[in-house]
Amino acid sequence: MPSSGMLCHRRHEPAMKNLQDATEKICELKGNLVALDALMTALLRQMPAEARAELARSFALSTEVARTVLLNAPVSDFTVAAFERDVARMGSFIGLAAPARP
Protein backbone atom coordinates (compact mmCIF):
# COMPACT_ATOMS: atom_id res chain seq x y z
CA MET A 1 0.00 0.00 0.00
CA PRO A 2 1.43 3.44 -0.87
CA SER A 3 2.38 5.81 1.90
CA SER A 4 0.09 8.73 2.70
CA GLY A 5 2.70 11.03 1.13
CA MET A 6 2.32 9.19 -2.16
CA LEU A 7 -1.46 9.46 -2.04
CA CYS A 8 -1.28 13.16 -1.30
CA HIS A 9 1.14 13.67 -4.18
CA ARG A 10 -1.07 11.78 -6.60
CA ARG A 11 -4.14 13.72 -5.53
CA HIS A 12 -2.37 17.01 -6.32
CA GLU A 13 -0.80 16.00 -9.63
CA PRO A 14 -3.65 17.30 -11.80
CA ALA A 15 -3.67 20.61 -9.92
CA MET A 16 0.09 20.94 -10.31
CA LYS A 17 -0.22 20.09 -14.01
CA ASN A 18 -2.91 22.77 -14.41
CA LEU A 19 -0.74 25.27 -12.54
CA GLN A 20 2.24 24.43 -14.77
CA ASP A 21 0.07 24.76 -17.89
CA ALA A 22 -1.27 28.11 -16.68
CA THR A 23 2.23 29.37 -15.88
CA GLU A 24 3.49 28.35 -19.31
CA LYS A 25 0.53 30.06 -21.00
CA ILE A 26 1.10 33.26 -19.01
CA CYS A 27 4.76 33.27 -20.06
CA GLU A 28 3.74 32.68 -23.68
CA LEU A 29 1.28 35.58 -23.52
CA LYS A 30 3.96 37.87 -22.05
CA GLY A 31 6.25 37.02 -24.98
CA ASN A 32 3.42 37.71 -27.42
CA LEU A 33 2.80 41.08 -25.81
CA VAL A 34 6.47 42.10 -26.06
CA ALA A 35 6.54 41.10 -29.74
CA LEU A 36 3.37 43.11 -30.45
CA ASP A 37 4.82 46.12 -28.62
CA ALA A 38 7.94 45.94 -30.78
CA LEU A 39 5.83 45.69 -33.95
CA MET A 40 3.60 48.56 -32.87
CA THR A 41 6.56 50.79 -32.11
CA ALA A 42 8.15 50.02 -35.49
CA LEU A 43 4.88 50.70 -37.33
CA LEU A 44 4.24 53.94 -35.47
CA ARG A 45 7.71 55.22 -36.28
CA GLN A 46 6.97 54.75 -39.96
CA MET A 47 3.71 56.71 -39.82
CA PRO A 48 3.56 60.44 -40.51
CA ALA A 49 2.31 62.62 -37.65
CA GLU A 50 -1.05 63.21 -39.38
CA ALA A 51 -1.67 59.46 -39.66
CA ARG A 52 -0.74 58.96 -35.99
CA ALA A 53 -3.23 61.70 -35.03
CA GLU A 54 -5.98 59.90 -36.97
CA LEU A 55 -4.93 56.62 -35.37
CA ALA A 56 -5.20 58.22 -31.92
CA ARG A 57 -8.78 59.33 -32.66
CA SER A 58 -9.72 55.90 -34.01
CA PHE A 59 -8.04 54.16 -31.08
CA ALA A 60 -10.00 56.31 -28.61
CA LEU A 61 -13.29 55.32 -30.25
CA SER A 62 -12.35 51.64 -30.41
CA THR A 63 -11.26 51.54 -26.80
CA GLU A 64 -14.59 53.06 -25.72
CA VAL A 65 -16.43 50.25 -27.49
CA ALA A 66 -14.11 47.64 -25.96
CA ARG A 67 -14.47 49.22 -22.51
CA THR A 68 -18.26 49.03 -22.77
CA VAL A 69 -18.06 45.37 -23.76
CA LEU A 70 -15.69 44.59 -20.87
CA LEU A 71 -17.81 46.39 -18.32
CA ASN A 72 -20.85 44.38 -19.39
CA ALA A 73 -19.06 41.02 -19.64
CA PRO A 74 -18.32 38.48 -16.90
CA VAL A 75 -14.61 39.34 -16.62
CA SER A 76 -12.46 39.92 -13.57
CA ASP A 77 -11.33 43.27 -12.26
CA PHE A 78 -7.79 42.19 -13.20
CA THR A 79 -8.85 42.02 -16.84
CA VAL A 80 -10.38 45.49 -16.77
CA ALA A 81 -7.34 46.91 -14.95
CA ALA A 82 -4.96 45.33 -17.49
CA PHE A 83 -7.07 46.73 -20.32
CA GLU A 84 -6.98 50.25 -18.87
CA ARG A 85 -3.24 50.06 -18.20
CA ASP A 86 -2.48 48.84 -21.71
CA VAL A 87 -4.81 51.36 -23.34
CA ALA A 88 -2.88 54.14 -21.57
CA ARG A 89 0.45 52.60 -22.55
CA MET A 90 -0.55 52.13 -26.19
CA GLY A 91 -1.98 55.64 -26.32
CA SER A 92 1.36 56.97 -25.17
CA PHE A 93 3.09 54.92 -27.88
CA ILE A 94 0.90 56.60 -30.48
CA GLY A 95 1.64 60.06 -29.15
CA LEU A 96 5.33 59.61 -28.44
CA ALA A 97 6.52 57.59 -31.44
CA ALA A 98 8.99 59.76 -33.28
CA PRO A 99 8.99 59.19 -37.03
CA ALA A 100 11.91 57.17 -38.39
CA ARG A 101 14.67 59.26 -39.87
CA PRO A 102 15.81 58.47 -43.41
C-alpha positions in Angstrom: 0.0 0.0 0.0 1.4 3.4 -0.9 2.4 5.8 1.9 0.1 8.7 2.7 2.7 11.0 1.1 2.3 9.2 -2.2 -1.5 9.5 -2.0 -1.3 13.2 -1.3 1.1 13.7 -4.2 -1.1 11.8 -6.6 -4.1 13.7 -5.5 -2.4 17.0 -6.3 -0.8 16.0 -9.6 -3.7 17.3 -11.8 -3.7 20.6 -9.9 0.1 20.9 -10.3 -0.2 20.1 -14.0 -2.9 22.8 -14.4 -0.7 25.3 -12.5 2.2 24.4 -14.8 0.1 24.8 -17.9 -1.3 28.1 -16.7 2.2 29.4 -15.9 3.5 28.3 -19.3 0.5 30.1 -21.0 1.1 33.3 -19.0 4.8 33.3 -20.1 3.7 32.7 -23.7 1.3 35.6 -23.5 4.0 37.9 -22.1 6.3 37.0 -25.0 3.4 37.7 -27.4 2.8 41.1 -25.8 6.5 42.1 -26.1 6.5 41.1 -29.7 3.4 43.1 -30.5 4.8 46.1 -28.6 7.9 45.9 -30.8 5.8 45.7 -33.9 3.6 48.6 -32.9 6.6 50.8 -32.1 8.1 50.0 -35.5 4.9 50.7 -37.3 4.2 53.9 -35.5 7.7 55.2 -36.3 7.0 54.8 -40.0 3.7 56.7 -39.8 3.6 60.4 -40.5 2.3 62.6 -37.7 -1.1 63.2 -39.4 -1.7 59.5 -39.7 -0.7 59.0 -36.0 -3.2 61.7 -35.0 -6.0 59.9 -37.0 -4.9 56.6 -35.4 -5.2 58.2 -31.9 -8.8 59.3 -32.7 -9.7 55.9 -34.0 -8.0 54.2 -31.1 -10.0 56.3 -28.6 -13.3 55.3 -30.3 -12.3 51.6 -30.4 -11.3 51.5 -26.8 -14.6 53.1 -25.7 -16.4 50.2 -27.5 -14.1 47.6 -26.0 -14.5 49.2 -22.5 -18.3 49.0 -22.8 -18.1 45.4 -23.8 -15.7 44.6 -20.9 -17.8 46.4 -18.3 -20.9 44.4 -19.4 -19.1 41.0 -19.6 -18.3 38.5 -16.9 -14.6 39.3 -16.6 -12.5 39.9 -13.6 -11.3 43.3 -12.3 -7.8 42.2 -13.2 -8.8 42.0 -16.8 -10.4 45.5 -16.8 -7.3 46.9 -15.0 -5.0 45.3 -17.5 -7.1 46.7 -20.3 -7.0 50.2 -18.9 -3.2 50.1 -18.2 -2.5 48.8 -21.7 -4.8 51.4 -23.3 -2.9 54.1 -21.6 0.4 52.6 -22.5 -0.5 52.1 -26.2 -2.0 55.6 -26.3 1.4 57.0 -25.2 3.1 54.9 -27.9 0.9 56.6 -30.5 1.6 60.1 -29.2 5.3 59.6 -28.4 6.5 57.6 -31.4 9.0 59.8 -33.3 9.0 59.2 -37.0 11.9 57.2 -38.4 14.7 59.3 -39.9 15.8 58.5 -43.4 
